[in-house]
Amino acid sequence: MRRLPLFLVIAFILVPIAEIYVLIQVGQVIGPWWTILLLIADSILGSWLLKREGARAWTAFRIALAEGRMPAKELADGILIVVGGTLMISPGFVTDVFGIFLILPLTRPLGRRLLSRVLARRLVFVQGGPGAGFGPGNGPGNGPGNGPGNARRPGPDVVQGDVIDPEDR
């Protein structure tokens, strides 16, 4: 959460400034009409890649489910393809570079590794001292005070009682 403001500054201030700068530079070199045409062609290429690679990822996802295995790689590929396609369709050359990096099958494994590292850092945490929260060796039953129904993590309410058959009344 501490990095969120930095990410927002980069996403909403620095990226648009970089996009405008690159667009102006490209427009000065090849002309404004060619720049607009290149942006349109770029968006069409992004749409086509999104459709093609998205269909491949969907097929791989369905095969993984049919084989009964967890489709982790396929889910990550799907996320990367959607994000990359969105970046490719949006106007600008800087976002297109990142988008094509996420979409192409040759570079996607690198993006998948980066995504898994980011998710691993976000998911592995220990809160409240040793034996609490998630993390290596901190699953249910691993470590002191980590079972259901303790003070740190209460379990379900249990009501003691007897079952009475309505016919016995």
N, C-alpha and C positions, 0 to 999 in steps of 0.2 A: 504494500500500500504506500510505502514511502516513495517509491519510484513513479507512482501514478502521475503526480504533477509534472515531473520531467518528461514523461511519455506524452502527456497532453500538450506540453509546450512544443515538443518536437513535431507531433502530429498536426497541430493546428496553426503553428506559426512558422517553424523552420522549413517544413516540407513545402507549403505553398510558396514561400519566398524562393526556395531552390527551384521549384517548378517554373515560376515566373522568370527567374534569371536564365534558366536553360532554354525556355521557349524564346526569350528575346535573343539569346545568342544564336540559336538555330535559325530563327527568323532573319537575322542579319546576314547569315551565311547563305542560306538557300532561298530566302524570300518568304514573305508572309503567306502567300497562297500555297506554296509547296509545303510550308510548315503545317498549315491547316489540313492539307491533303494527307500529309504523313501522319498526323494525329488521327484522322478518320481511318486510314489504313491500319494503323496500330490498334484501334478499337475493334475493327473487324477481325484482325488477326487474333486479338485477345478473346473475342466471342467464339471464334472457331476453335481455338485451343481449349477454352473452357468447356465447350460442348464435347470435343473429342476426348480429352483427358478425364472429364467428369464421367463420361460413359464408361471409360475403361476402369476408373476407380469404382464405379457402381457395380460393374460386373465382377470385379475382384472381391468386393464386399459381399456380394451375394454368394459367390463361390466359397468364401471363407465360412459364411454362416451355414451353407449346405454341408460343408465338411465337418462342421461342429467345432471349429476352432475360433478363438477370440480374434475378431478382425481389427486389432489395434493398428497395424500398419495401414490397413485400408482406410480406417477412420481418419488417421493422421493425413494420409494422402488426400482424402476428400476435403478436409479442412484447408489444407494448403492450396488445393486447386481452386476452391471457392474464393479464398482470400486473394490468391494470385490473379484469378479472373477479374475480380472486382478492381484490383489495382491496374490491370491491363485495360479495362474498359474505361476507367476514369481518364480524363484528358491530362496529359503530361508525360514527359519522357523519363523523369526520375522514378515515378511510381511504376512505369512500364518495365524498367530494368528489374525492380524487385518482384514485380508480378511474373515476369517470364522466368525468373530464377525459381519461383515457387511452383510454376506450372510444368516446366519441362521435366521429363522423366530422368534426364541425365543429372540435373541439379537438385531435384526434389529430395533425394536421400539426405543431402546436406541440410536442407530445410527441415526435414523430419527429425534429424538429430538435434538441431537447435530447438525445435518445438518440444521434444521430449525432455531436454535439459531444463527448459523454462518451466514445463509442467512439473517435473520432478522437484525443482526448487520450491514451487508453489505448494505442492502436496505434502512434502516431507517436512513436518514441523513437530516440535515437542513443546507442549504448553503445560505449565503448572508443575514443573519439576520432573525428576526421574520417574519413569514408568507411566507417564500420562501422555495423552495425545497420540498422534501418529508418528511413525518413524521406525527405524530399524529395530526390530525386536520389541516393538510396542503394540503388537496386535492384541486381540482379546486373549486374556490368560497369560500374557507375557509380561511379567514385571509386577511389582507390588501395587495394589490399589487399582488394577486395570480391569477387573472383572465387572460384570453387571451388578448394579445395585449398591455401589459404594458411595461415599460422600461426594467424591468429585464428579462422578457420572452416574446418576441414579438410574436404576433399571425400571422395568414396568412395575406398576402397583399390583400387589398380590393380596387378594382378600381370602382369608381362611374361612371355610364353611363346609357344610354338609350338603350333599345332593339329596333332595327329598322327592320321592316318587309321588305324583299326584294321586295315585290309586291307594296309597297307604294312609291317607288322611282319615 
